[in-house]
Amino acid sequence: MTRARTRRPLWGFALTGIAGVASLAIALVYLTLYVGHTSNLAISLAAHPQTPSSMPYGYSQPQAELIDVLGPPDSFAILFYTEEGNDIRHETWRYYDDGREIVFVNGEIILDEAVDYQAGDFSPTPYGPHQFAADMSLADALASAGIGSYLRRPIDDAIVVGGDVIYARQLALGLKNGRLLSVEAMSLGKAS
């Protein structure tokens, strides 16, 4: 007597793939649909300060003062886009030990709020916001962050035509037609 095989849904595989690109895809779709044309769009995040004058982006005075007081952010996100003809650099810096999230637009603080982050031991991102600039090529972004190996995954054309997500250590880069669209620099929990 043989038992009939039952097919199990492939949800586990689908969810793994979707989770890998979901946050970047959502940001890219939002920026594509609501912010405007993406040819001048980039989102970026990356490595701890080296010599700001040698990096693609120089910190504004409020950003430099914050780094002097709190150090580089533990994690951060940056969006580059054009709105009503103006180039915008939108950054979110997170400081977990201090329970703060600071948002900058074109280097000026627009929000500084207390956030209740769950306490824990973590390793901050090894990247700094100054390492990436709008419209960088993948090669330039990787060189600026000192990344030698990475994983590349295409984004479904239904979400972003010509889109790719690049994964590296504590970093995810979103690209469209080979140009930087998004970056997420992440903290990691330390093993106990």
C-alpha positions, 0 to 999 in steps of 0.5 A: 500500500502506497501513500499519496504524496501531499504537496506542501506550499513553497512558502518558506522558500518564497518568504526567504526570497521576499524578505531579502529584498522587501525593505529595499524594494519598498523603498525603491517603489516608494521613491519611484512612484511618489518622489519622482523620476529615479534617474537622479535618485540614489539612497545610500549608507555606509562606513565609519569616518576616515578622512572626510575630505577624501570621501564622496560626501563631506559632513555638514556642520551639524553632522560633524558636531554630532559625530564629535559628541556621539561618534559615528552612527550605529546604523543609518539609511540615506536616500538621494532623490530630486523633488521639485527640481531640488536634489535631496539627501535624506539621512536617518542615523541611529544611536542605540546606546543613547536611544536616539534617531536623528533625521537630516535633510541636506545635512540639517537636522529635521528630527531628533527623537528619543527611541526605545531600542531594545537593549542588547550587545551589538556590533555597529556598522563598519560604514559611515554616511560620508562614503556614498554619494548620489548616482555612484556606480556599483564599482565606486560604492564598493570601492568606497566601502572597501568591499571585495565580495558580495552577493547580487540578486536581481529585483523582479521587473514588476517591482523595479525595472533593471533593479538589483540588490547587492548584499555585503557584510552589514550592508545592502545596496539597491541599484537601478541600471547599474547606479546606486539607488539605496543603501542600508548599513546595519548593526549586528547582534554579538554572539554571547 
